[in-house]
Amino acid sequence: MEPIKVFAAASLREAVTEIAREWTKRTGQEVKLQFDATSALALQIKEGAPAAVFIAAAPEWLDRVKATEKRDWLSNRLVVVVRKEVGAFDLKSARSLALANEQVPAGKYAKAALAHMGLKPPERTIYGSNVRDVLSKVSQGGAEAGIVYATDAGLDRELRIAYTFPEECHPKILYSTGLLKPAGRAFFDVLKESWAQEIARKHGFNILE
């Protein structure tokens, strides 16, 4: 069997990698995974990259790649992370902040959350190409704080969650799956099976009923 090519948002790396590994055990079919910012992956698909399934961090990106079928799959929370040694932290007085670029879903959610709270990013704001890039900028001391998904926050032992944004501060965070080629049908469908959802839940994602 030909491998299935799956493109997925960077924040899904651990969960989707585990699902793909289990899928291969069960079916014998290999899954080739590619992770990056949703916007970057969508551009690659539009330019002809042979993805069969696309898992985006915002559903509107599936319209841009003309997915033949779409499903909302998971949700997440938006948080502020700081290094563990940082004491009391107030986002209003942050000296520096790391955000994902605005064209990346995480950046769009972050901008909306800050605007909802009436906050402007500090003068020293640095931008990452995806949420993992933002995480590393904070971990390495490039910024005092960063806005990422809750599921990313636990990946770096040097960081802690300093603040969780109320869900009404930003558009609902939705990971949506898109079928791009018939060859991806089986994997596209399996993402809704209970064992795949349980893996996603184990990695901190919220399952959509």
C-alpha positions in Angstrom: 0.0 0.0 0.0 1.1 3.5 -0.8 1.8 5.7 2.3 -0.9 8.3 3.1 0.5 11.8 3.2 -1.0 13.9 6.0 -0.3 17.6 6.7 -1.1 18.8 10.2 -0.8 21.9 12.3 2.5 22.1 14.3 0.6 22.0 17.6 -0.7 18.5 16.7 2.7 16.9 16.3 2.7 14.6 19.3 -0.9 13.5 19.1 -1.1 12.9 15.3 2.3 11.1 15.3 1.0 8.7 17.9 -2.3 8.2 16.1 -0.4 7.6 12.8 1.9 5.1 14.6 -1.1 3.2 16.0 -2.8 3.3 12.6 0.2 1.7 10.9 0.2 -1.1 13.6 -3.4 -1.8 12.9 -3.4 -1.6 9.1 0.2 -2.0 7.9 -0.1 1.2 5.9 2.5 3.9 6.5 1.6 7.5 7.1 3.9 10.3 6.0 3.5 13.3 8.2 4.4 16.9 7.7 3.9 19.5 10.4 4.1 23.3 10.1 1.9 26.4 10.6 -1.5 25.8 9.1 -1.0 28.8 6.7 2.3 27.4 5.5 0.9 24.0 4.8 -2.1 25.4 3.0 0.2 27.3 0.7 2.2 24.1 0.0 -1.1 22.3 -0.8 -2.2 25.1 -3.2 1.1 24.9 -4.9 0.6 21.1 -5.5 2.0 19.3 -2.5 0.4 15.8 -2.6 -1.4 15.8 0.8 -4.3 13.4 1.1 -5.5 14.7 4.5 -5.0 18.2 6.0 -5.6 18.9 9.7 -5.8 22.6 10.2 -5.8 24.8 13.3 -8.7 26.9 11.9 -11.4 25.5 9.7 -11.4 28.4 7.2 -8.1 27.1 5.8 -9.8 24.0 4.5 -11.9 26.1 2.2 -8.7 27.6 0.7 -7.4 24.2 -0.3 -10.8 23.0 -1.5 -11.2 20.0 0.7 -13.8 17.7 -0.6 -15.1 16.9 2.9 -14.5 18.6 6.2 -15.0 17.8 9.9 -14.4 19.8 13.1 -12.2 17.5 15.3 -10.7 19.0 18.4 -10.5 22.2 20.4 -7.9 23.8 22.6 -7.3 26.7 25.0 -5.1 29.8 24.6 -2.6 30.5 27.4 0.4 32.7 28.3 3.6 30.9 29.2 6.6 32.2 31.1 9.8 30.6 32.3 9.3 28.7 35.6 11.6 31.0 37.5 9.5 34.1 36.7 7.5 35.1 39.8 4.1 36.9 39.7 3.3 37.8 36.2 0.9 40.4 34.8 0.3 40.4 31.0 -0.5 44.1 31.2 3.1 44.9 32.3 4.9 42.4 30.1 8.2 43.9 28.8 8.4 41.5 25.9 6.1 39.0 24.3 6.3 36.3 21.7 3.4 35.6 19.3 2.8 33.6 16.3 2.5 35.5 13.0 -0.9 36.9 12.3 -1.5 34.7 9.3 -1.0 31.7 11.6 -4.2 30.7 13.5 -2.5 30.9 16.9 -1.4 34.4 16.0 -4.9 35.4 15.0 -6.4 34.0 18.2 -3.7 35.8 20.3 -4.4 39.1 18.6 -8.1 38.7 19.1 -7.6 37.9 22.8 -5.3 40.9 23.4 -7.8 43.2 21.7 -10.7 41.8 23.7 -8.8 42.6 26.9 -7.9 46.1 25.6 -4.2 45.3 25.6 -1.6 46.3 23.0 1.5 44.0 22.5 4.5 45.5 24.1 7.0 47.5 22.0 9.3 44.5 22.1 7.1 41.8 20.5 8.7 39.1 18.5 6.9 36.8 16.1 7.3 33.1 15.5 6.4 31.1 12.4 4.3 28.7 14.4 3.4 27.9 18.0 6.4 25.7 18.6 8.6 28.6 17.4 6.9 30.9 20.0 7.5 28.3 22.7 11.2 28.1 21.9 11.6 31.9 21.9 10.3 32.0 25.5 12.2 28.9 26.6 15.5 30.3 25.3 14.9 33.7 26.9 14.1 35.7 23.8 10.9 36.9 25.2 9.5 37.2 28.8 6.2 35.6 27.8 4.5 33.9 24.9 1.0 33.1 23.8 0.5 29.5 22.8 -2.0 26.7 23.0 -2.5 24.9 26.3 -1.4 21.6 24.8 2.0 23.2 23.8 2.7 24.6 27.3 3.4 21.3 28.9 6.0 20.2 26.3 8.8 22.4 27.8 9.7 21.7 31.4 11.3 25.1 31.7 8.0 26.8 31.2 4.7 27.3 33.1 1.3 28.6 32.3 0.9 32.1 33.8 -2.5 32.9 32.5 -5.4 31.1 30.6 -7.5 33.3 28.4 -11.3 33.1 28.9 -12.8 31.4 25.9 -14.9 34.4 25.1 -11.8 36.4 24.4 -11.2 34.9 21.0 -12.8 32.8 18.3 -13.3 29.2 19.3 -10.1 27.2 18.6 -11.0 24.4 16.3 -8.9 21.8 14.7 -10.6 20.7 11.5 -9.8 17.7 9.2 -10.1 18.0 5.5 -10.1 15.2 2.9 -8.1 16.2 -0.1 -7.7 12.9 -2.0 -9.7 9.6 -2.0 -6.5 7.8 -0.8 -6.8 9.6 2.5 -10.4 8.5 3.2 -9.6 5.7 5.7 -7.3 7.9 7.8 -9.7 10.8 7.6 -12.5 8.6 9.0 -10.4 7.0 11.7 -9.7 10.3 13.4 -13.3 10.2 14.7 -12.9 6.7 16.2 -12.8 6.5 19.9 -9.2 5.2 20.1 -7.9 8.1 18.0 -9.9 10.6 20.1 -8.5 9.1 23.3 -5.0 9.6 22.1 -5.8 13.3 21.3 -7.4 13.6 24.8 -4.3 12.2 26.4 -2.3 14.9 24.8 -4.5 17.6 26.3 -6.9 18.4 23.5 -10.7 18.7 24.0 -12.9 16.3 22.1 -15.8 17.8 20.2 -19.1 16.0 20.9 
